[in-house]
Amino acid sequence: MTVMALPHLALASRALAAALSAGALLAPLASCSSQPAGDHAVSSASSASSSSSMGSGGTSPSARSPERLGVTVLDTAPLPPDTFTQGLEVDPDGNLLIGTGLNGKSRLLRLSPGAEAPQEETSLESSFFGEGITQTDAGIWQLTWKSGAAFLRDPSTFEELDRASYDGEGWGLCNAGSELIMSDGSAKLRHLDPKAFAELAPRTEVTLDGSPVDNINELECVDGAVYANVWMSEDILRIDPESGAVTAVIDTANLNHSPSTDPNAVLNGIARIPGTDEFWITGKLWDELYRVRFE
């Protein structure tokens, strides 16, 4: 979700809470560390969970117990003030692509981690509320919340190359290679053609221990999996995009980000750093990015 009023907080997380109460988080989550990790080792509890999640050769993803992971913080980088992050990716040159929201403030930025000012940026017309982004061979796609419009932009100049339409709301978007994966605020993932933006296959329902998880938000496609923020949650989910089963729950609650009184200042933004097992993560209106490893 993009904008909320405080009275809607309980409703927004009801679906996730219902799924968790079904037993998804009976085991404690791995604790976060504020210090850089010396290696890729995980705790014995995490190792046991990982072994369980692999299952036997014929076990389907939906039958496996999700791993319980935490985040190890490796570094931080500042964000420009009042960045209402809706989409986050790392481009081939290691720069950050950031899509922002709010009517009259929605933009697409290219930013070197740690830099004070963007290298490039473009603004959406005030009638559009920007949402998720992803880069493809055709260009950068940028969603809008309720306008049913997706913009295809030149990856260098951000000039609009094309525009596509879709039904319902646009929330998160990521590039899985042969297809794009899109979220719309429900428990369903859409599968789209990377060039024409048309739906390719039936939508996949995201489930945690068999229960649907609503409010799937910003997405990142990584090695056949989808990492997803859940609106108003401090957990990141790793999802099998074919079955919809959640294969890992990643707790980010111990990130020491600056508090905000704005109820919209929630976790939102996941970008894998190419060639590594590290990610940049952030939130709406957060003043920092966190370079992390999930362990």
C-alpha positions in Angstrom: 0.0 0.0 0.0 1.1 3.5 -0.6 -0.6 5.9 1.8 -2.5 5.1 4.9 -4.4 6.7 7.8 -3.5 5.5 11.3 -6.9 3.9 11.9 -6.2 1.5 9.1 -3.0 0.1 10.6 -4.6 -3.0 12.2 -6.6 -3.8 9.0 -3.5 -3.5 6.8 -1.6 -6.2 8.6 -4.5 -8.5 9.5 -3.8 -11.0 6.7 -0.2 -11.4 7.6 -1.0 -11.7 11.3 -3.5 -14.4 10.5 -0.9 -16.3 8.5 1.7 -16.0 11.3 -0.8 -17.1 13.9 -1.2 -20.3 12.0 2.2 -21.3 13.2 4.6 -19.6 10.7 6.7 -17.9 13.4 6.6 -20.3 16.3 10.3 -20.6 16.1 12.3 -17.5 17.0 13.7 -15.4 14.2 17.5 -15.1 13.9 18.8 -12.0 15.6 20.2 -9.0 13.7 23.7 -7.8 14.1 24.8 -4.2 13.7 28.4 -5.3 12.9 29.7 -6.6 9.6 29.8 -10.4 9.3 33.1 -12.1 9.0 31.8 -14.9 6.8 28.6 -16.4 5.4 28.0 -18.8 8.4 24.6 -18.9 10.0 23.6 -19.9 13.5 22.9 -23.5 14.3 19.2 -22.7 14.6 19.2 -21.1 11.1 21.2 -24.1 9.7 18.6 -26.5 11.1 15.8 -24.4 9.6 17.6 -24.3 6.3 18.1 -28.0 6.2 14.4 -28.5 7.0 13.4 -26.1 4.3 15.2 -28.0 1.7 13.2 -31.1 2.3 13.6 -34.4 0.4 14.1 -34.5 -3.4 10.4 -34.8 -4.1 9.1 -32.2 -1.5 7.1 -29.4 -3.0 7.9 -25.8 -2.0 4.5 -25.4 -0.4 5.2 -28.4 1.9 8.5 -27.0 3.3 8.8 -24.9 6.5 10.0 -21.4 5.8 13.5 -20.5 6.9 13.7 -17.9 9.7 16.4 -15.3 8.9 17.6 -12.0 10.2 19.8 -9.2 8.7 23.5 -8.5 9.3 24.2 -4.8 8.6 27.4 -4.3 6.5 27.2 -0.6 5.7 24.8 2.4 5.4 24.4 5.2 2.9 22.3 8.4 3.1 19.2 9.0 1.1 18.0 12.4 -0.1 15.5 14.0 2.4 11.9 13.0 2.1 12.5 10.1 -0.3 9.1 8.3 -0.4 10.7 5.0 -1.7 8.3 2.9 -3.8 10.8 0.9 -5.9 14.5 0.2 -5.5 17.0 -1.5 -7.8 20.7 -1.5 -8.6 21.6 -0.8 -12.2 24.4 -2.5 -14.2 26.9 0.2 -13.1 26.2 -0.3 -9.4 24.0 2.9 -9.1 20.7 2.9 -7.3 17.4 3.3 -9.3 14.8 4.7 -6.9 11.1 5.2 -7.8 9.2 7.5 -5.4 5.5 8.2 -4.7 3.0 10.8 -3.7 1.0 13.0 -6.2 3.1 15.9 -7.3 6.3 14.3 -5.8 6.7 11.1 -7.8 10.1 10.7 -9.5 12.6 8.3 -10.9 16.1 8.8 -9.6 19.6 7.4 -10.4 21.8 7.8 -7.4 25.3 6.6 -6.5 25.3 5.1 -3.0 26.5 7.8 -0.6 26.1 10.7 -3.1 24.2 13.8 -2.0 22.4 14.5 -5.3 21.0 12.2 -8.1 22.9 11.8 -11.3 19.6 11.8 -13.3 16.0 12.3 -12.3 12.6 12.8 -13.9 9.2 13.7 -12.4 5.8 12.2 -13.1 2.9 14.5 -13.8 1.1 15.4 -10.6 -1.9 13.2 -11.5 0.3 10.1 -11.2 1.4 8.4 -7.9 4.6 6.5 -8.6 5.1 2.9 -7.5 7.4 0.0 -8.2 10.2 0.0 -10.9 12.4 -2.5 -12.7 14.9 -2.4 -15.4 14.6 -4.7 -18.5 16.3 -5.0 -21.9 13.6 -2.7 -23.2 14.1 0.0 -20.6 12.9 0.9 -17.1 9.3 0.2 -16.2 7.6 2.4 -13.6 4.2 1.6 -12.1 1.6 4.0 -10.8 -0.8 3.3 -7.9 -4.3 3.8 -9.1 -3.9 5.2 -12.6 -3.5 1.8 -14.3 -0.5 3.2 -16.2 3.0 1.9 -16.5 5.8 4.0 -18.1 8.7 2.5 -20.1 11.7 4.8 -19.8 15.1 5.0 -21.6 17.6 3.5 -19.1 20.1 6.4 -19.7 17.9 9.5 -20.2 14.7 8.4 -18.4 12.8 9.7 -21.4 9.4 8.0 -21.8 9.5 5.4 -24.6 6.1 3.8 -24.2 3.2 3.5 -21.9 1.1 0.4 -21.0 -2.2 0.0 -19.1 -3.3 -2.6 -16.6 -6.3 -3.3 -14.4 -6.4 -2.5 -10.7 -3.6 -1.1 -8.6 0.2 -1.2 -9.2 2.5 -1.8 -6.2 5.7 -3.7 -6.8 7.6 -4.9 -9.8 10.7 -7.0 -10.6 12.4 -8.5 -13.6 12.6 -12.4 -13.5 14.2 -12.5 -17.0 11.6 -14.2 -19.2 8.8 -12.3 -17.3 8.1 -9.5 -15.0 6.5 -10.1 -11.6 4.0 -7.5 -10.3 2.1 -7.0 -7.1 -1.1 -5.1 -6.7 -1.7 -5.0 -2.9 -3.5 -8.4 -2.8 -2.0 -11.8 -2.1 -1.6 -12.4 -5.9 1.5 -12.0 -8.0 1.0 -11.2 -11.7 3.2 -12.5 -14.5 3.8 -10.0 -17.3 5.6 -9.8 -20.7 8.7 -7.7 -20.2 8.1 -5.8 -23.5 4.4 -5.5 -24.0 3.4 -5.6 -20.3 0.5 -8.0 -21.0 -0.3 -10.8 -18.5 1.2 -14.1 -19.5 -0.2 -16.6 -17.0 -2.7 -17.1 -14.2 -1.9 -15.0 -11.1 -0.1 -16.8 -8.3 -1.4 -16.6 -4.7 1.3 -16.0 -2.0 0.8 -18.2 1.0 2.6 -18.6 4.3 2.1 -22.1 5.8 -1.0 -22.4 3.6 -2.6 -19.0 4.4 -2.8 -16.2 1.9 -0.6 -13.1 2.6 -2.2 -9.8 1.5 -0.4 -6.4 1.0 2.5 -7.8 -1.0 4.4 -4.7 -1.9 7.9 -3.8 -3.3 9.6 -6.8 -5.1 13.0 -8.0 -6.0 13.6 -11.0 -8.3 16.7 -13.0 -7.4 17.8 -16.3 -8.8 14.3 -17.7 -9.4 12.9 -16.3 -6.1 10.9 -13.2 -5.3 11.8 -11.1 -2.3 8.8 -9.0 -1.1 8.0 -6.3 1.4 4.6 -6.7 3.1 3.0 -3.3 3.7 3.1 -2.3 7.3 5.3 -5.3 8.3 8.9 -5.4 9.3 9.4 -8.8 7.6 10.7 -9.5 4.1 9.3 -12.6 2.5 11.2 -14.9 0.0 8.6 -16.4 -2.3 8.6 -19.2 -4.9 6.9 -17.4 -7.8 5.5 -20.6 -9.3 3.8 -22.0 -6.2 3.4 -18.8 -4.3 4.8 -20.5 -1.2 6.9 -18.4 1.2 10.2 -20.1 1.6 11.8 -17.6 4.1 10.7 -14.9 6.5 13.4 -12.3 7.1 13.1 -10.2 10.2 14.4 -6.6 9.9 12.9 -5.2 13.1 16.3 -4.4 14.6 17.4 -2.0 11.9 18.3 1.2 13.7 16.7 3.6 11.3 15.7 7.1 12.4 12.1 7.0 13.8 9.4 9.0 12.1 6.0 10.1 13.3 4.6 9.6 9.8 2.6 6.3 9.7 3.7 5.8 6.1 7.4 5.6 7.1 7.5 1.8 6.8 10.0 -0.7 5.4 9.9 -0.6 1.6 12.7 -1.2 -0.8 14.8 -4.3 -1.6 17.7 -4.3 -4.2 20.1 -7.2 -4.6 23.7 -6.0 -5.3 24.7 -7.9 -8.5 27.4 -10.5 -8.1 27.0 -10.7 -4.3 24.7 -12.2 -1.7 24.1 -8.6 -0.4 21.1 -6.3 -0.6 20.3 -2.7 -0.2 17.1 -2.2 1.8 15.3 0.9 3.0 11.8 2.3 3.7 9.5 5.1 2.8 10.8 8.4 4.2 13.8 6.7 5.7 17.0 8.8 5.7 19.3 5.8 5.1 19.9 2.8 3.0 21.2 -0.4 4.7 23.6 -2.8 2.9 22.8 -6.1 4.4 23.2 -9.9 4.2 20.3 -12.2 5.1 21.4 -14.8 7.5 
